[in-house]
């Protein structure tokens, strides 16, 4: 019988999926990797983790995203006055949202 590396328990990290025997969430592993940390960085910071556990976290996340769930993406079109502010460099528009970079 294969050991389960990813578990969820209501008494640990509010039921978030974690590496078995730790409080290290799958979410945290994904965040660290997406922020540019290496597997070696994560293993050094969390000595109880293994490469196998990190691979299990990635596989778990991939499986979760494979579920039949629709992830809505809201498309936002700027108004005319906002377009003018964008053209003048007062507001930056990225990925469907505004980033005010000049006060």
Z-matrix of the N, CA and C atoms (Angstrom, degrees):
N
C 1 1.457
C 2 1.533 1 108.63
N 3 1.333 2 115.89 1 129.92
C 4 1.467 3 120.80 2 -177.85
C 5 1.528 4 110.62 3 -79.69
N 6 1.315 5 115.57 4 136.11
C 7 1.460 6 122.31 5 179.30
C 8 1.532 7 109.10 6 -69.08
N 9 1.319 8 116.53 7 134.53
C 10 1.464 9 121.00 8 176.48
C 11 1.515 10 109.11 9 -79.80
N 12 1.317 11 115.74 10 122.89
C 13 1.463 12 119.54 11 -178.74
C 14 1.522 13 112.51 12 -91.78
N 15 1.325 14 117.36 13 -25.26
C 16 1.460 15 121.67 14 179.49
C 17 1.522 16 107.65 15 -112.13
N 18 1.330 17 115.74 16 125.53
C 19 1.466 18 120.91 17 -179.20
C 20 1.526 19 109.44 18 -133.26
N 21 1.318 20 114.42 19 162.29
C 22 1.466 21 120.71 20 176.62
C 23 1.510 22 107.98 21 -136.95
N 24 1.332 23 116.09 22 129.56
C 25 1.457 24 121.85 23 -176.95
C 26 1.524 25 107.40 24 -140.86
N 27 1.336 26 117.77 25 127.92
C 28 1.469 27 119.94 26 -179.08
C 29 1.530 28 113.95 27 -56.68
N 30 1.331 29 117.37 28 -21.38
C 31 1.462 30 120.75 29 -178.67
C 32 1.527 31 112.90 30 -89.88
N 33 1.338 32 116.76 31 -4.37
C 34 1.465 33 120.37 32 -178.33
C 35 1.528 34 109.18 33 -123.57
N 36 1.309 35 116.74 34 119.96
C 37 1.464 36 123.71 35 175.85
C 38 1.543 37 112.56 36 50.38
N 39 1.326 38 115.61 37 40.94
C 40 1.469 39 122.09 38 176.28
C 41 1.528 40 112.59 39 53.82
N 42 1.317 41 117.06 40 39.04
C 43 1.470 42 124.96 41 177.69
C 44 1.518 43 114.88 42 72.48
N 45 1.330 44 117.90 43 6.07
C 46 1.470 45 118.55 44 176.73
C 47 1.523 46 108.19 45 -63.63
N 48 1.319 47 117.22 46 146.71
C 49 1.463 48 119.17 47 176.99
C 50 1.530 49 109.99 48 -65.19
N 51 1.329 50 115.49 49 130.38
C 52 1.467 51 122.11 50 -178.31
C 53 1.514 52 109.63 51 -128.87
N 54 1.327 53 115.59 52 163.50
C 55 1.457 54 121.20 53 171.11
C 56 1.531 55 106.47 54 -70.47
N 57 1.316 56 117.35 55 129.50
C 58 1.464 57 122.10 56 -177.33
C 59 1.523 58 110.74 57 -52.94
N 60 1.341 59 115.07 58 134.45
C 61 1.458 60 121.39 59 178.32
C 62 1.513 61 114.58 60 80.77
N 63 1.343 62 116.91 61 6.14
C 64 1.464 63 120.86 62 179.67
C 65 1.521 64 109.41 63 -135.29
N 66 1.315 65 115.37 64 177.72
C 67 1.459 66 121.59 65 171.02
C 68 1.535 67 109.48 66 -111.10
N 69 1.311 68 116.47 67 21.17
C 70 1.464 69 122.64 68 179.91
C 71 1.525 70 108.19 69 -86.23
N 72 1.338 71 115.58 70 115.44
C 73 1.456 72 119.98 71 -176.70
C 74 1.526 73 111.76 72 -83.48
N 75 1.321 74 114.43 73 154.36
C 76 1.466 75 120.88 74 172.61
C 77 1.526 76 108.71 75 -58.87
N 78 1.314 77 115.75 76 -41.51
C 79 1.462 78 121.62 77 178.75
C 80 1.534 79 111.63 78 -55.35
N 81 1.343 80 116.47 79 -45.42
C 82 1.461 81 120.14 80 -178.37
C 83 1.529 82 110.99 81 -64.29
N 84 1.319 83 116.55 82 -40.32
C 85 1.461 84 120.09 83 178.65
C 86 1.527 85 110.02 84 -62.01
N 87 1.324 86 117.01 85 -45.10
C 88 1.466 87 120.72 86 178.69
C 89 1.527 88 111.06 87 -62.46
N 90 1.324 89 117.04 88 -42.91
C 91 1.470 90 120.72 89 179.77
C 92 1.526 91 111.05 90 -62.18
N 93 1.323 92 116.56 91 -43.79
C 94 1.466 93 120.02 92 -179.22
C 95 1.531 94 110.83 93 -64.66
N 96 1.321 95 117.13 94 -44.22
C 97 1.460 96 120.17 95 179.68
C 98 1.531 97 111.06 96 -65.18
N 99 1.339 98 116.71 97 -40.60
C 100 1.462 99 119.07 98 -179.73
C 101 1.526 100 111.99 99 -70.56
N 102 1.320 101 117.04 100 -22.39
C 103 1.464 102 121.18 101 177.44
C 104 1.530 103 111.71 102 -82.84
N 105 1.335 104 116.70 103 -2.61
C 106 1.454 105 119.67 104 176.48
C 107 1.514 106 115.39 105 104.10
N 108 1.325 107 117.03 106 -1.93
C 109 1.466 108 118.25 107 177.04
C 110 1.526 109 108.79 108 -69.61
N 111 1.301 110 115.99 109 149.17
C 112 1.458 111 120.71 110 178.34
C 113 1.525 112 109.61 111 -92.02
N 114 1.318 113 114.74 112 167.16
C 115 1.466 114 119.42 113 175.01
C 116 1.525 115 109.00 114 -59.13
N 117 1.331 116 116.43 115 -39.73
C 118 1.465 117 120.39 116 179.37
C 119 1.531 118 111.22 117 -61.58
N 120 1.352 119 116.90 118 -40.40
C 121 1.473 120 120.65 119 177.12
C 122 1.520 121 110.70 120 -59.51
N 123 1.317 122 116.02 121 -44.81
C 124 1.472 123 120.51 122 -178.30
C 125 1.522 124 110.40 123 -66.60
N 126 1.322 125 116.88 124 -43.42
C 127 1.469 126 120.21 125 179.09
C 128 1.523 127 111.64 126 -62.81
N 129 1.325 128 116.42 127 -37.47
C 130 1.465 129 120.33 128 178.95
C 131 1.535 130 110.90 129 -67.41
N 132 1.340 131 116.45 130 -39.78
C 133 1.468 132 120.80 131 -178.93
C 134 1.525 133 112.11 132 -74.95
N 135 1.319 134 116.70 133 -24.78
C 136 1.472 135 121.76 134 -177.18
C 137 1.531 136 108.44 135 -132.29
N 138 1.317 137 117.00 136 80.63
C 139 1.476 138 121.46 137 -173.00
C 140 1.527 139 114.97 138 -58.74
N 141 1.322 140 118.51 139 -21.13
C 142 1.466 141 120.35 140 -179.86
C 143 1.522 142 112.33 141 -78.39
N 144 1.336 143 117.29 142 -12.66
C 145 1.460 144 120.60 143 178.77
C 146 1.519 145 110.76 144 -80.13
N 147 1.321 146 114.75 145 158.88
C 148 1.460 147 121.75 146 175.10
C 149 1.522 148 108.57 147 -127.72
N 150 1.316 149 115.87 148 164.92
C 151 1.469 150 119.92 149 175.26
C 152 1.527 151 110.15 150 -59.75
N 153 1.322 152 115.53 151 -39.08
C 154 1.463 153 120.92 152 179.07
C 155 1.535 154 110.54 153 -60.06
N 156 1.319 155 117.10 154 -40.16
C 157 1.468 156 121.01 155 179.35
C 158 1.523 157 111.23 156 -66.21
N 159 1.324 158 116.97 157 -39.28
C 160 1.472 159 120.02 158 178.70
C 161 1.520 160 109.99 159 -67.16
N 162 1.346 161 116.86 160 -41.34
C 163 1.474 162 119.51 161 175.94
C 164 1.523 163 110.55 162 -62.38
N 165 1.329 164 117.07 163 -38.24
C 166 1.465 165 120.81 164 178.33
C 167 1.530 166 110.92 165 -64.03
N 168 1.330 167 116.68 166 -38.03
C 169 1.466 168 120.39 167 178.02
C 170 1.526 169 110.26 168 -64.06
N 171 1.327 170 117.03 169 -42.61
C 172 1.463 171 120.43 170 178.56
C 173 1.526 172 111.02 171 -65.43
N 174 1.312 173 117.04 172 -41.81
C 175 1.466 174 120.70 173 178.24
C 176 1.528 175 110.81 174 -64.04
N 177 1.340 176 116.43 175 -40.16
C 178 1.459 177 120.53 176 178.11
C 179 1.533 178 110.72 177 -61.01
N 180 1.331 179 116.11 178 -45.43
C 181 1.470 180 120.46 179 -179.80
C 182 1.523 181 110.67 180 -63.46
N 183 1.323 182 117.02 181 -42.07
C 184 1.465 183 120.35 182 178.80
C 185 1.527 184 110.59 183 -61.91
N 186 1.309 185 116.64 184 -43.28
C 187 1.469 186 120.67 185 179.18
C 188 1.527 187 110.94 186 -64.39
N 189 1.321 188 116.77 187 -40.68
C 190 1.465 189 120.68 188 179.40
C 191 1.526 190 110.76 189 -62.37
N 192 1.323 191 117.13 190 -38.17
C 193 1.467 192 120.61 191 -179.92
C 194 1.525 193 112.38 192 -76.06
N 195 1.326 194 116.78 193 -18.75
C 196 1.457 195 120.89 194 177.63
C 197 1.530 196 111.88 195 -75.24
N 198 1.307 197 117.60 196 -15.37
C 199 1.465 198 121.77 197 -178.70
C 200 1.525 199 109.94 198 -59.54
N 201 1.309 200 115.44 199 155.94
C 202 1.465 201 120.63 200 -179.46
C 203 1.525 202 111.17 201 -77.03
N 204 1.320 203 115.07 202 73.71
C 205 1.452 204 121.51 203 -179.75
C 206 1.518 205 107.87 204 -124.12
N 207 1.312 206 116.21 205 139.34
C 208 1.457 207 120.63 206 177.16
C 209 1.525 208 107.64 207 -96.66
N 210 1.330 209 116.62 208 127.70
C 211 1.452 210 122.30 209 178.09
C 212 1.519 211 107.74 210 -104.58
N 213 1.336 212 117.53 211 98.40
C 214 1.469 213 119.36 212 -176.57
C 215 1.530 214 111.57 213 -67.88
N 216 1.313 215 114.26 214 139.21
C 217 1.453 216 121.16 215 175.58
C 218 1.515 217 106.56 216 -119.52
N 219 1.301 218 116.07 217 121.17
C 220 1.451 219 121.10 218 -177.73
C 221 1.522 220 108.71 219 -89.01
N 222 1.308 221 115.61 220 121.01
C 223 1.456 222 120.90 221 176.59
C 224 1.521 223 107.83 222 -91.03
N 225 1.303 224 117.28 223 129.42
C 226 1.459 225 122.20 224 -178.86
C 227 1.513 226 108.23 225 -117.41
N 228 1.304 227 116.02 226 127.40
C 229 1.459 228 121.06 227 175.81
C 230 1.529 229 107.94 228 -103.71
N 231 1.323 230 117.81 229 132.01
C 232 1.463 231 119.64 230 -179.43
C 233 1.530 232 111.93 231 -70.27
N 234 1.332 233 115.41 232 146.79
C 235 1.456 234 122.40 233 174.63
C 236 1.532 235 108.97 234 -74.97
N 237 1.336 236 116.81 235 167.46
C 238 1.464 237 120.88 236 -176.08
C 239 1.534 238 112.25 237 -59.45
N 240 1.343 239 117.94 238 -43.86
C 241 1.462 240 119.49 239 -179.85
C 242 1.536 241 110.88 240 -67.00
N 243 1.334 242 116.51 241 -31.99
C 244 1.452 243 120.35 242 176.90
C 245 1.534 244 110.51 243 -71.06
N 246 1.332 245 116.69 244 -37.01
C 247 1.466 246 120.57 245 175.97
C 248 1.523 247 110.74 246 -59.61
N 249 1.332 248 116.05 247 -41.41
C 250 1.462 249 120.38 248 178.87
C 251 1.527 250 110.55 249 -62.56
N 252 1.326 251 116.69 250 -43.44
C 253 1.463 252 120.96 251 178.95
C 254 1.535 253 110.76 252 -64.31
N 255 1.332 254 116.47 253 -36.33
C 256 1.468 255 120.59 254 176.90
C 257 1.524 256 109.35 255 -65.57
N 258 1.347 257 117.25 256 -45.66
C 259 1.465 258 121.14 257 -179.98
C 260 1.523 259 111.37 258 -61.29
N 261 1.325 260 117.30 259 -34.82
C 262 1.462 261 121.41 260 -179.16
C 263 1.525 262 112.54 261 -85.52
N 264 1.324 263 116.27 262 -0.61
C 265 1.454 264 119.87 263 176.38
C 266 1.516 265 114.53 264 80.63
N 267 1.333 266 117.53 265 14.56
C 268 1.463 267 119.98 266 179.52
C 269 1.521 268 112.20 267 -83.38
N 270 1.315 269 116.36 268 -27.99
C 271 1.458 270 121.73 269 179.97
C 272 1.521 271 107.90 270 -133.42
N 273 1.323 272 115.93 271 140.37
C 274 1.455 273 120.84 272 175.16
C 275 1.519 274 107.61 273 -107.40
N 276 1.311 275 116.75 274 136.87
C 277 1.458 276 122.82 275 -178.41
C 278 1.515 277 107.72 276 -113.89
N 279 1.357 278 116.59 277 114.86
C 280 1.461 279 121.01 278 -179.06
C 281 1.513 280 109.86 279 -135.11
N 282 1.301 281 115.14 280 138.04
C 283 1.470 282 121.81 281 173.40
C 284 1.520 283 112.51 282 48.48
N 285 1.324 284 116.70 283 42.52
C 286 1.455 285 120.45 284 175.34
C 287 1.514 286 115.11 285 76.99
N 288 1.344 287 118.23 286 13.26
C 289 1.459 288 119.07 287 177.06
C 290 1.515 289 109.42 288 -144.12
N 291 1.315 290 114.94 289 163.59
C 292 1.449 291 121.28 290 -176.77
C 293 1.508 292 111.34 291 -95.09
N 294 1.306 293 114.28 292 140.39
C 295 1.465 294 120.67 293 174.83
C 296 1.526 295 105.45 294 -122.73
N 297 1.319 296 116.93 295 109.26
C 298 1.462 297 120.73 296 -179.39
C 299 1.515 298 108.07 297 -84.15
N 300 1.315 299 115.77 298 106.31
C 301 1.460 300 118.71 299 -175.07
C 302 1.514 301 113.48 300 -108.08
N 303 1.331 302 117.02 301 -0.16
C 304 1.458 303 120.14 302 177.95
C 305 1.527 304 109.04 303 -135.67
N 306 1.306 305 116.90 304 121.99
C 307 1.470 306 120.42 305 -177.19
C 308 1.503 307 111.72 306 -79.00
